[in-house]
Amino acid sequence: MIKKYDFLVIGSGIAGMSFALKVADKGKVAILCKTNLEEANTYYAQGGIASVTKPTDKFEHHIEDTLIAGDGICDKEVVKMVIENGPAQIKELVNWGVDFDRNEDGNFDLHKEGGHSDFRILHHKDNTGAEVQVSLIDRIKNHPNIDIYDQHFAIEIITQHHLGQLIKHTTPNIECYGAYVLDIRTHHVHTFLSKITMVATGGIGNIYESTSNPPVATGDGISMVYRAKGLVEDMEFVQFHPTTLYNPGDRPSFLITEAMRGYGAVLKNKKGEEFMEKYDKRGSLAPRDIVARAIDNEMKISGESHVYLDVTHKNAEETKAHFPNIYKKCLEVGIDITKQYIPVVPAAHYFCGGIKVDMNARTTIKNLYAAGECSRTGLHGANRLASNSLLEAIVYADAAAKDSLKIIGNIDWNDRIPEWNDEGTSLNEEMVLITQSVKEVNQIMNSYVGIVRSNLRLKRAYDRLELLYKETENLFQHSVVSKELCELRNIINTAYLVIKFASQRKESRGLHYTIDYPKKNDHFSLY
């Protein structure tokens, strides 16, 4: 079946939904989500959105903090653009119904997180992402020009390749015509033709065994665009959140927001000793890459499987009020955070690389945009500053909306696109092959491509992944497509790109740390 839309949005987080709302008055919009609208990385963002909203804070300070965290490879023009456009987008979120916490005088109740020089994190208790997601969903569902397709999985971006044309990575005029989309309920593949396509598929956390990401974060958009010969960059920079609840068996890992350390919680070892001062003068409020490596080192020194976060010295009622969901979750596993230390361990959390886009969110493929965690804008550099991600998503969604509305009048649907061809395929009844392969990829990435890397580990990861890649591609070519098979394919594709880029960076910078090149090399460049 062929469906035609002016705008096709792949993904239902803050980037995809805010883009949809900004363009829907000018054309018909389809939003694809492979589960439902609530299941996106945005929903799980506890901490908040960083933005300059009080008179004593300055754009220059936020810019400087971002550049320092990015470890020398942020795009300064992008950093300036995102931060200076932040307040206007915060205002729009408030107008859309997002209820950020306020203090007694009616001003925003701002948090401070690691790497920030001031209090500038807007939040809604400890579930800011959920508040943003629910507020946007209400508006999305009530807009007459927006159609929601839940349980729909984008398999491939449609380009000239599907017209029988050979496309190389060097081809400068690749065009996007929409996407082939699997209806998970019926197992039918539909052709969605669109004038403008927005990829907003979120992160890649599930290429790892331990992650704070929801199960939907499997690198789908990045893999689709890469297979369509779009450019990706900075794939080596995977951010591990230093503090997820140590509770073996939990997947995803439950996040203990960085805002708790901003609130005053302190990292300690099993003996109850503070250890962060050994690694950085900012202590427990150092940037995430430093904190994650410090915890990793402490665990290796002690042989323990976790460290601790201590918030027992803070007012108990205040702690419960600020972090109700964390308090509740920890109680469920037998920990009263007002009286006991919280066991914590790093887990894959946020991805700083992805689909290369310009300052209008345009990818290197014509009529294809990307925003949110799947995109590489240049804002984060080698390490994301805490709570800059939701800010980046809304600013780039706005830029994409404005740019696409300028050009959509000159675009028409390509009616020559063939429907999905599954001739010669059969139903794959060996689901165990897929689930086992996912586990193998997860173990490979956790063991060899984690917080600390080496040439030997990366080579071993590549060799083991290559076999899984060949097996999976063969399975894909001969099987009727399924969500599980497509996700496995994307997980392997994304993991390969992380390994490839990590192997090419012959230095340690930001989130990429290798024992073979432990120092930073300011003369080194991948590009």
C-alpha positions as CSV (number, residue, x, y, z in Angstrom):
1,M,0.0,0.0,0.0
2,I,1.3,3.5,-0.9
3,K,0.6,6.4,1.5
4,K,1.4,10.0,0.6
5,Y,2.3,12.8,3.1
6,D,3.9,16.2,2.9
7,F,6.0,15.4,6.0
8,L,7.1,11.9,7.3
9,V,8.5,11.9,10.9
10,I,10.3,8.7,12.0
11,G,10.3,8.8,15.7
12,S,8.1,10.1,18.5
13,G,10.5,11.9,21.0
14,I,10.8,15.6,21.6
15,A,12.6,16.2,18.3
16,G,10.1,14.4,16.1
17,M,6.9,15.6,17.8
18,S,7.9,19.3,18.1
19,F,8.9,19.3,14.4
20,A,5.5,17.8,13.6
21,L,3.7,20.4,15.5
22,K,5.7,23.2,13.9
23,V,4.9,22.1,10.3
24,A,1.4,20.6,10.6
25,D,-0.4,23.8,9.8
26,K,1.2,23.8,6.4
27,G,0.8,20.1,5.3
28,K,-0.2,16.6,6.2
29,V,2.1,14.8,8.7
30,A,2.7,11.2,9.5
31,I,4.4,10.2,12.7
32,L,5.8,6.7,12.8
33,C,6.6,5.0,16.2
34,K,7.6,1.4,16.5
35,T,5.7,1.0,19.8
36,N,3.6,3.9,21.0
37,L,4.0,7.6,21.4
38,E,5.1,7.4,25.0
39,E,8.0,4.9,24.3
40,A,10.9,7.3,23.4
41,N,14.2,8.3,25.0
42,T,12.6,11.7,25.8
43,Y,10.2,10.0,28.2
44,Y,13.0,8.6,30.3
45,A,15.0,11.9,30.6
46,Q,15.0,12.6,34.3
47,G,17.2,15.6,34.7
48,G,15.8,18.4,32.6
49,I,16.6,21.0,29.9
50,A,19.6,23.4,30.2
51,S,18.9,26.9,29.2
52,V,19.8,30.5,30.3
53,T,16.6,31.8,31.9
54,K,17.7,33.9,34.8
55,P,19.2,37.4,34.6
56,T,22.4,36.5,36.5
57,D,23.3,33.7,34.1
58,K,24.8,34.5,30.7
59,F,24.8,32.9,27.3
60,E,28.6,33.2,27.3
61,H,28.8,31.0,30.5
62,H,26.6,28.3,29.0
63,I,28.6,28.4,25.8
64,E,31.9,28.1,27.7
65,D,30.7,25.2,29.8
66,T,29.5,23.4,26.6
67,L,32.9,23.9,24.9
68,I,34.8,22.7,27.9
69,A,32.7,19.5,28.2
70,G,33.1,18.9,24.4
71,D,36.9,18.7,24.9
72,G,37.9,20.8,21.9
73,I,35.9,19.5,19.0
74,C,32.5,21.3,19.4
75,D,31.4,23.5,16.5
76,K,31.5,26.9,18.1
77,E,28.9,28.4,15.7
78,V,26.5,25.6,16.5
79,V,27.0,25.9,20.3
80,K,26.3,29.6,20.1
81,M,23.2,29.1,17.9
82,V,21.7,26.4,20.1
83,I,22.2,28.2,23.4
84,E,21.0,31.6,22.2
85,N,17.9,30.0,20.7
86,G,17.1,28.0,23.8
87,P,15.0,30.5,25.8
88,A,12.5,31.0,22.9
89,Q,12.0,27.2,22.6
90,I,11.6,26.9,26.4
91,K,8.8,29.6,26.1
92,E,7.2,27.6,23.3
93,L,7.3,24.4,25.4
94,V,5.6,26.2,28.3
95,N,2.9,27.5,25.9
96,W,2.4,23.9,24.8
97,G,1.6,23.0,28.4
98,V,4.9,21.7,29.8
99,D,4.9,22.4,33.5
100,F,8.4,23.1,34.7
101,D,8.9,23.3,38.5
102,R,8.8,26.8,39.9
103,N,9.8,28.2,43.3
104,E,7.8,30.2,45.7
105,D,8.3,33.5,43.8
106,G,7.0,32.0,40.6
107,N,10.4,31.8,38.8
108,F,11.8,28.5,37.5
109,D,13.3,26.2,40.2
110,L,16.6,25.6,38.5
111,H,19.0,22.7,39.2
112,K,22.8,22.6,38.7
113,E,24.5,19.6,37.1
114,G,28.0,18.4,36.4
115,G,30.0,20.7,34.2
116,H,27.6,23.7,34.6
117,S,28.9,26.8,36.2
118,D,25.4,28.0,37.2
119,F,21.9,26.8,38.1
120,R,20.2,26.6,34.7
121,I,18.5,23.2,34.5
122,L,14.7,23.4,34.1
123,H,12.9,20.3,35.4
124,H,9.7,18.7,36.5
125,K,10.6,16.9,39.6
126,D,12.8,13.9,38.5
127,N,10.7,13.0,35.4
128,T,11.1,16.0,33.1
129,G,11.1,14.0,30.0
130,A,7.8,12.3,30.8
131,E,6.3,15.7,31.5
132,V,7.5,17.0,28.1
133,Q,6.4,13.9,26.3
134,V,2.9,13.8,27.7
135,S,2.4,17.5,27.0
136,L,3.4,17.2,23.4
137,I,1.3,14.0,22.9
138,D,-1.8,15.9,24.0
139,R,-1.2,18.5,21.3
140,I,-0.2,15.9,18.6
141,K,-3.4,13.8,19.2
142,N,-5.6,16.9,18.8
143,H,-4.0,18.2,15.6
144,P,-6.2,17.4,12.6
145,N,-3.2,17.4,10.1
146,I,-1.2,14.8,12.1
147,D,-1.7,11.0,11.6
148,I,-0.1,8.7,14.2
149,Y,1.1,5.3,13.1
150,D,2.0,3.3,16.2
151,Q,3.5,-0.2,15.8
152,H,5.0,0.9,12.6
153,F,8.8,0.3,11.9
154,A,10.8,2.2,9.2
155,I,12.9,-0.4,7.5
156,E,14.7,1.7,4.9
157,I,15.0,5.2,3.6
158,I,13.8,5.3,-0.1
159,T,16.4,6.9,-2.5
160,Q,17.4,6.5,-6.1
161,H,18.8,3.1,-5.2
162,H,15.3,1.8,-5.1
163,L,14.8,3.0,-8.7
164,G,17.7,0.8,-9.8
165,Q,20.3,3.5,-9.7
166,L,23.8,2.7,-8.3
167,I,24.6,5.1,-5.5
168,K,28.1,5.6,-4.0
169,H,29.1,7.3,-0.8
170,T,30.6,10.1,-2.8
171,T,27.4,10.8,-4.8
172,P,26.4,14.4,-4.0
173,N,22.8,14.3,-5.2
174,I,21.1,11.5,-3.3
175,E,17.5,12.2,-2.7
176,C,15.0,10.9,-0.1
177,Y,11.5,10.0,-1.3
178,G,10.1,8.6,2.0
179,A,10.5,5.2,3.6
180,Y,9.5,1.5,3.5
181,V,7.5,0.9,6.7
182,L,6.6,-2.4,8.4
183,D,3.2,-2.6,10.0
184,I,4.2,-4.7,13.0
185,R,0.6,-5.9,13.6
186,T,-0.1,-7.1,10.1
187,H,3.4,-7.9,8.9
188,H,2.8,-5.9,5.7
189,V,5.4,-3.4,4.4
190,H,3.9,-0.1,3.2
191,T,5.4,2.6,1.0
192,F,5.3,6.0,2.7
193,L,6.0,8.7,0.1
194,S,6.9,12.1,1.5
195,K,8.2,15.4,0.3
196,I,10.2,16.0,3.5
197,T,11.4,13.2,5.8
198,M,12.6,13.8,9.4
199,V,14.6,11.1,11.1
200,A,14.2,11.5,14.9
201,T,14.8,7.9,16.0
202,G,16.8,8.6,19.2
203,G,19.8,6.8,20.5
204,I,21.8,3.5,20.3
205,G,22.0,2.3,23.9
206,N,20.8,-1.2,23.2
207,I,23.9,-2.1,21.3
208,Y,25.2,-2.5,24.9
209,E,24.4,-5.0,27.6
210,S,24.0,-2.3,30.2
211,T,22.0,0.8,29.2
212,S,19.6,3.4,30.6
213,N,17.8,3.5,27.3
214,P,14.4,2.0,26.6
215,P,14.3,-1.1,24.3
216,V,13.4,1.1,21.3
217,A,16.9,2.7,21.2
218,T,18.6,0.5,18.6
219,G,20.3,3.0,16.3
220,D,17.6,2.6,13.6
221,G,17.8,6.0,12.0
222,I,21.6,6.1,11.9
223,S,21.7,2.7,10.3
224,M,19.1,3.5,7.7
225,V,20.8,6.8,6.7
226,Y,24.2,5.1,6.6
227,R,22.9,2.3,4.3
228,A,21.3,5.0,2.1
229,K,24.9,6.5,1.8
230,G,24.3,9.5,4.1
231,L,27.2,10.7,6.1
232,V,27.7,9.9,9.8
233,E,30.3,11.4,12.2
234,D,31.7,11.1,15.7
235,M,30.4,7.6,16.1
236,E,33.1,6.8,18.7
237,F,31.6,9.1,21.3
238,V,29.3,7.0,23.5
239,Q,28.4,8.6,26.8
240,F,28.1,6.3,29.8
241,H,26.0,7.8,32.6
242,P,28.0,7.4,35.7
243,T,25.1,6.6,38.0
244,T,22.5,4.0,37.2
245,L,21.0,1.9,40.0
246,Y,23.0,-1.3,40.5
247,N,20.3,-3.9,40.4
248,P,21.3,-6.9,38.4
249,G,18.6,-8.1,36.0
250,D,17.1,-4.6,35.4
251,R,17.0,-3.7,31.7
252,P,17.0,-0.8,31.0
253,S,19.1,0.2,34.0
254,F,17.3,2.7,36.2
255,L,18.8,6.1,36.0
256,I,19.9,8.1,39.1
257,T,19.8,11.6,37.6
258,E,22.9,13.8,37.7
259,A,20.6,16.4,39.3
260,M,21.0,14.4,42.5
261,R,24.7,15.2,42.5
262,G,23.9,18.8,41.7
263,Y,21.6,18.7,44.7
264,G,24.5,17.5,46.9
265,A,24.8,13.8,46.7
266,V,28.4,12.5,46.9
267,L,30.1,9.5,45.3
268,K,31.7,7.1,47.8
269,N,33.4,3.7,47.8
270,K,32.5,0.6,49.8
271,K,34.4,2.0,52.8
272,G,32.4,5.2,52.7
273,E,35.3,7.3,51.4
274,E,34.8,10.1,48.9
275,F,37.0,9.4,45.9
276,M,36.2,11.9,43.1
277,E,38.6,14.6,44.4
278,K,41.5,12.2,43.4
279,Y,40.4,12.5,39.8
280,D,39.1,16.1,39.4
281,K,38.9,19.2,41.5
282,R,35.2,19.5,40.7
283,G,34.6,16.2,42.6
284,S,31.2,14.6,42.1
285,L,30.2,17.4,39.8
286,A,32.9,16.8,37.2
287,P,31.7,16.1,33.6
288,R,30.2,12.7,33.0
289,D,33.2,11.2,31.0
290,I,35.5,11.9,33.9
291,V,33.1,10.6,36.6
292,A,32.4,7.4,34.6
293,R,36.1,6.7,34.1
294,A,36.7,7.4,37.8
295,I,34.0,5.0,38.9
296,D,35.3,2.4,36.4
297,N,38.8,2.7,37.9
298,E,37.5,2.5,41.5
299,M,35.6,-0.7,40.6
300,K,38.7,-2.2,39.1
301,I,40.9,-1.3,42.0
302,S,38.4,-2.7,44.6
303,G,37.1,-5.6,42.6
304,E,33.6,-4.4,43.5
305,S,30.7,-4.4,41.0
306,H,29.5,-0.9,42.0
307,V,30.2,2.2,44.0
308,Y,27.8,4.3,46.1
309,L,25.9,7.6,45.9
310,D,25.3,9.2,49.3
311,V,22.4,11.6,49.8
312,T,21.7,10.8,53.4
313,H,23.1,14.1,54.7
314,K,20.4,16.1,53.0
315,N,16.9,16.8,54.4
316,A,14.9,13.7,54.0
317,E,11.6,15.3,53.1
318,E,13.3,17.6,50.7
319,T,15.0,14.7,49.0
320,K,11.7,12.8,48.6
321,A,10.0,15.9,47.1
322,H,12.8,16.5,44.6
323,F,13.3,12.9,43.6
324,P,10.0,11.0,44.2
325,N,10.5,8.4,41.4
326,I,14.0,7.6,42.5
327,Y,12.9,7.4,46.1
328,K,10.1,5.0,45.1
329,K,12.2,2.8,42.9
330,C,14.9,2.4,45.5
331,L,12.4,1.6,48.1
332,E,11.1,-1.2,45.8
333,V,14.6,-2.8,45.9
334,G,15.0,-2.3,49.7
335,I,16.9,0.9,49.8
336,D,15.7,4.0,51.7
337,I,17.9,6.7,50.0
338,T,17.3,9.1,53.0
339,K,19.1,6.6,55.2
340,Q,21.2,4.3,53.0
341,Y,23.7,4.7,50.2
342,I,22.5,4.1,46.7
343,P,24.6,1.4,44.8
344,V,25.4,2.8,41.4
345,V,27.3,1.7,38.2
346,P,27.9,3.4,34.8
347,A,25.7,2.3,31.8
348,A,25.5,3.4,28.2
349,H,23.3,6.4,28.2
350,Y,23.7,9.0,25.4
351,F,25.2,9.1,21.9
352,C,27.1,12.2,20.8
353,G,27.7,11.1,17.2
354,G,25.2,10.2,14.5
355,I,23.8,11.5,11.2
356,K,25.8,14.5,10.0
357,V,23.5,17.6,9.7
358,D,24.1,21.3,9.1
359,M,22.7,24.1,11.1
360,N,19.3,23.7,9.4
361,A,19.2,20.0,10.4
362,R,19.7,19.0,6.8
363,T,21.5,15.6,6.3
364,T,23.8,15.0,3.3
365,I,20.7,13.4,1.5
366,K,18.4,15.9,-0.2
367,N,15.0,16.4,1.5
368,L,16.0,14.4,4.5
369,Y,16.5,16.0,7.9
370,A,17.6,14.6,11.3
371,A,17.2,15.9,14.8
372,G,17.6,14.7,18.4
373,E,20.0,12.0,19.6
374,C,20.4,10.3,16.2
375,S,21.9,13.4,14.7
376,R,25.5,14.8,14.9
377,T,25.1,18.6,15.0
378,G,28.5,19.6,16.5
379,L,27.0,20.8,19.7
380,H,28.3,18.0,22.0
381,G,31.8,17.5,20.5
382,A,33.5,14.7,22.3
383,N,31.2,14.8,25.4
384,R,27.7,16.1,26.0
385,L,27.2,18.6,28.7
386,A,24.4,17.5,31.0
387,S,20.9,18.4,30.0
388,N,22.0,19.9,26.6
389,S,20.3,17.1,24.7
390,L,16.6,18.1,25.0
391,L,17.7,21.7,24.3
392,E,19.5,20.6,21.1
393,A,16.5,18.5,20.0
394,I,14.0,21.4,20.2
395,V,16.3,24.0,18.7
396,Y,17.1,21.7,15.7
397,A,13.5,20.6,15.3
398,D,12.6,24.3,15.0
399,A,15.5,24.9,12.5
400,A,14.4,22.0,10.4
401,A,10.7,23.1,10.4
402,K,11.6,26.6,9.2
403,D,14.0,25.3,6.5
404,S,11.7,22.6,5.2
405,L,8.7,25.0,5.0
406,K,10.8,27.2,2.7
407,I,11.4,24.4,0.2
408,I,8.4,22.1,0.4
409,G,6.5,24.0,-2.3
410,N,9.2,23.0,-4.8
411,I,9.0,19.3,-4.1
412,D,6.6,16.6,-5.3
413,W,6.2,12.9,-4.6
414,N,8.1,10.5,-6.7
415,D,5.4,8.2,-8.1
416,R,8.0,5.8,-9.7
417,I,8.9,4.1,-6.4
418,P,8.3,0.4,-6.5
419,E,6.6,-1.4,-3.6
420,W,8.6,-3.5,-1.2
421,N,9.9,-6.7,-2.8
422,D,9.9,-9.7,-0.6
423,E,9.8,-12.3,-3.4
424,G,11.7,-15.4,-2.5
425,T,11.7,-14.9,1.3
426,S,10.1,-17.1,3.9
427,L,8.9,-16.7,7.5
428,N,11.8,-17.0,9.9
429,E,10.7,-19.4,12.6
430,E,14.0,-19.4,14.5
431,M,13.5,-16.4,16.7
432,V,16.2,-17.8,19.0
433,L,18.8,-17.0,16.3
434,I,17.9,-13.3,16.5
435,T,17.7,-13.0,20.3
436,Q,21.0,-14.8,20.8
437,S,22.7,-12.6,18.2
438,V,21.5,-9.5,20.0
439,K,22.9,-10.9,23.3
440,E,26.2,-11.6,21.5
441,V,26.5,-8.0,20.2
442,N,25.6,-6.6,23.6
443,Q,28.3,-8.7,25.3
444,I,30.9,-7.8,22.6
445,M,30.3,-4.1,23.0
446,N,30.2,-4.1,26.8
447,S,33.4,-6.2,27.0
448,Y,35.5,-4.5,24.3
449,V,34.0,-1.1,23.4
450,G,33.1,0.4,26.7
451,I,34.4,3.2,28.9
452,V,38.1,2.2,28.4
453,R,39.2,0.8,25.0
454,S,42.4,-0.5,23.4
455,N,43.5,-1.5,19.9
456,L,43.3,-5.2,20.8
457,R,39.8,-4.9,22.3
458,L,38.5,-3.1,19.3
459,K,40.1,-5.6,16.9
460,R,38.5,-8.5,18.8
461,A,35.1,-6.7,18.8
462,Y,35.4,-6.1,15.0
463,D,36.3,-9.7,14.2
464,R,33.4,-11.2,16.3
465,L,30.9,-8.7,14.9
466,E,31.9,-9.4,11.3
467,L,30.6,-13.0,11.6
468,L,27.3,-11.8,13.1
469,Y,27.0,-9.3,10.3
470,K,27.3,-11.9,7.6
471,E,24.9,-14.2,9.3
472,T,22.3,-11.5,9.8
473,E,22.5,-10.1,6.3
474,N,22.0,-13.6,4.9
475,L,19.0,-14.0,7.2
476,F,17.6,-10.6,6.2
477,Q,17.9,-11.4,2.4
478,H,15.9,-14.7,2.8
479,S,13.4,-13.9,5.5
480,V,10.1,-12.1,5.7
481,V,11.0,-8.9,7.6
482,S,10.1,-8.5,11.2
483,K,10.8,-5.8,13.8
484,E,13.2,-8.1,15.7
485,L,15.2,-8.9,12.6
486,C,15.4,-5.3,11.5
487,E,16.5,-4.2,15.0
488,L,19.2,-6.8,15.0
489,R,20.5,-5.6,11.7
490,N,20.5,-2.0,12.9
491,I,22.2,-2.9,16.2
492,I,25.0,-4.7,14.3
493,N,25.3,-1.8,11.8
494,T,25.5,0.8,14.5
495,A,28.0,-1.3,16.6
496,Y,30.2,-1.6,13.6
497,L,30.3,2.1,13.1
498,V,31.2,2.8,16.7
499,I,34.0,0.3,16.5
500,K,35.2,1.7,13.1
501,F,35.3,5.3,14.3
502,A,36.9,4.3,17.6
503,S,39.6,2.4,15.8
504,Q,40.4,5.4,13.7
505,R,40.8,7.9,16.5
506,K,44.4,7.6,17.6
507,E,44.1,9.7,20.8
508,S,42.0,9.9,24.0
509,R,39.4,12.7,23.9
510,G,36.2,13.1,25.8
511,L,34.2,10.0,25.9
512,H,36.7,8.0,23.8
513,Y,39.5,6.8,26.0
514,T,42.1,4.2,24.8
515,I,45.0,2.9,26.8
516,D,47.1,2.7,23.5
517,Y,46.8,6.5,23.0
518,P,46.1,7.9,26.5
519,K,46.9,11.5,25.6
520,K,45.0,14.1,23.6
521,N,46.5,15.0,20.2
522,D,45.3,18.4,19.1
523,H,46.9,17.9,15.7
524,F,44.9,14.7,15.1
525,S,41.8,14.8,12.9
526,L,39.5,12.2,11.4
527,Y,38.1,14.6,8.8
